[in-house]
Amino acid sequence: MKPHFLPVLLALAACSAERESLKPIDPVPFSDVTIRDGFWSPRLDAHKDVTLAVCIDQIENQTGRIRNFENAAKGEGRHSGIFFDDSDVYKALEGMAYSLQNHPDPVLEAKCDEWIDKFAAAQQPDGYINTFYTLTKDQPRWTNMDRHEMYCAGHMIEAGVAYYKVTGKSKLLDVCIRMADHMMGIFGPEGRHWVPGHEEIELALVKLYEVTGEKKYLDFALWLLDQRGHGYGSYGDERTWPTHYYQDEVPVREMKEISGHAVRSMYLYCGMSDVAAYTGDTGLTAALDRLWDDVVLRNMYVTGGIGQSSSNEGFTTDYSLPNLTAYCETCASVGMVLWNWRMNQFKGDAKYVDVLERALYNGALAGISLVGDRFFYVNPLESLGDHHRLSWYGCACCPSQICRFLPSIGNYVYGVSREAVWVNLYMGNTATMQAAGKKLTLTQETGYPWTGDIVLTVGVKGSVKTQLRLRIPGWCKSYTLFVNGEHVEPEVDKGYAVLDRKWKDGDRIDLELAMPVEVVAADPRVKEDEGKRAVQRGPVVYCIEETDNPDFDAVRIAEDTAFETSFEKDLLGGIVRIQADNGAKYIPYYAWDNREAGKMKVWVDLRP
Ligand SMILES: [Zn+2]
C-alpha cells in the first residue's frame, strides 16, 4: 500500500514518453521556480504570513470544519456547515503544502500532520471518507450525484499528492488511495453508473495516476468523463437544474458550447485535458478547442472573469455580459488559469497564456485583499459601493481556492518541450529545468507588470543548443529584443519570439515590451458595454473608484483621451496609477475595495 519514491519516478518517466505526441510541453513545476519579484513577492509573503493563518483559524475555530472530522472519527456528534465543507479543509492543506515547499516551516508542517491524522481517523473501515454523510445519515451515501462526495474526494487527492510530493509523507496519500479504490469498487464498467455533479475528481485521479503509476486511476477518470451526456445523472430533488448545469447534456466529445456552472465547467475541461494528454484522445481535444472559442470569444469579461449570472453561478447567453451583476466567481478565474495552462501545453500557442495572464492579474487576483485577510467570492465589474471582501464565507470555496493557488503561481512561468524552453510569464525569478538533456538555469529580472523591461540570464555548464521561446503578450503591439546587447528580430511563431542558438553561461536577453495605456472597446454585440470604454495597461485592467473620483458619476472617457502614468509606491501596495487628461484617476481592478467604500466601475461612458 505504501508508495515508494522509485516506482513513482519511473512512472512519471513513462508518462512523459507516452505523452510526447499530443502534449509536447511539460510545465516547470513551481518547486523549481524561486520567485523574487517586486509585484508577486509581497503577495506571496501576505499568503504565508496572513492568509494561511486566516484559513486555519476559520477551519479550526470560527467554523466546525475540523470538528466535523473529529466527530466523524468518533462516529458521534453533529455535522456543521455545508455538505462539501470538507473540501475547504483539503484545499487549505494543499495551500499549506505548497507554502512548505516555498518556505519550510516545522510548525506549519506539524499542523498539516495534525489535520491529516484527523482525516485518517475519519476514514471509514471500507475506505469511504466524507464527514457529512458519516455524521448526518439523512440519506444513504452515493444516492445524490450533486452532493459532492467525489468532489471532496478529488480535493483530498490533490492535497494528498501535494503533501506527499513536498514532504515524502504518504499517510494522506494512503487515505486517498483507499478512498479511490473504494469508489472504484462501486462504480465503473462492472459496477454502477455515476456522474459527479461537481467535477474535480477527474483531474485529481490523473494526479493520483501520476504519483502512483497505477493506470487504473487514469482509466477511472476516463470512465467518469464518458458517463456524461447519457442520462445517467441523478441529482436528487433538493434543487433541480437542467442537465447542462452539470455539463451532463451531451457526451464530452460532442460538447460545443459552454453552459451551466462556471467552476464545474473549468474543472471538467481540466480533467478532459489531463486524460487526453495521456490517452491521445483527439475527440476530447477537439471538443476543448470548440469550447475554448465559445468561452473566450463570446462569454469572457475583460478581466478574464467568466460566469455571468448568480442564479446558476454560471453562463447565460452569448455576449450577455452585465457589469453590476457579473458573477465572475474567483474560483472560475482560477479555473481559467488552470485550463488555459493545460491548453497551452497541447498547442504551444501563446493565445492561451494571454487568457491565463488576463485571468491571473485581474479576475483571480481581485479575489484577495492586499493584506491577504479578506476574499471576494463574486467579482463584478461595477459596484454601487456595497460589495466588499469578507474574511470567510459559508460556502468558502474561494478563500480556500486562493489559499492553494497563490503559492503555486510559479507553475505558470515556464514550459519545456523536446526542442524548446517556453517563457510564458514575466516575473522576477530563478528557475532550473532540463533543456536538451542539460540543466539550465534562467534568471528573470523585471518590473512587470508595471514596466515591460525584462532581462533574462542563462546559466548552464558549457553550452546548450535549444530554442528559447519568449511569449510576446497579445496586448503588446511593439517590442525590441536584444541578445548579448545585439538587436535581433527573430521569427514569431504562435505568439512566441523564437531564439534558436547555442546558449552559453551568462548569455543575456533583453526584452522590452512597449506598455502604453490602451483604451479598449468590447465586442459590439455586448450591449452592456455599448458606448463605454475600459482602460488597460500591459496585462492589468484598470477601474475607477469613487474615493479617487469624487465626481464619479460624471467621469467620461474618449477615444483620444490622453493619460499620464506614475508609479505610486505607497498607494495600494505600490501601483502604477493612471490619470486621464480630464482628471479621472484609474487604479488596477485587482486593487479595488482596499480603501474606503465607494462606487467602482471598469467600463466608463464615452464622452458624447
Ligand atoms: Zn469559489
Boltz pocket constraint, residues with backbone or C-beta under 6 A from the ligand:
constraints:
  - pocket:
      binder: B
      contacts: [[A, 329], [A, 330], [A, 331], [A, 332], [A, 377], [A, 396], [A, 397], [A, 398], [A, 399], [A, 401]]
      max_distance: 6.0
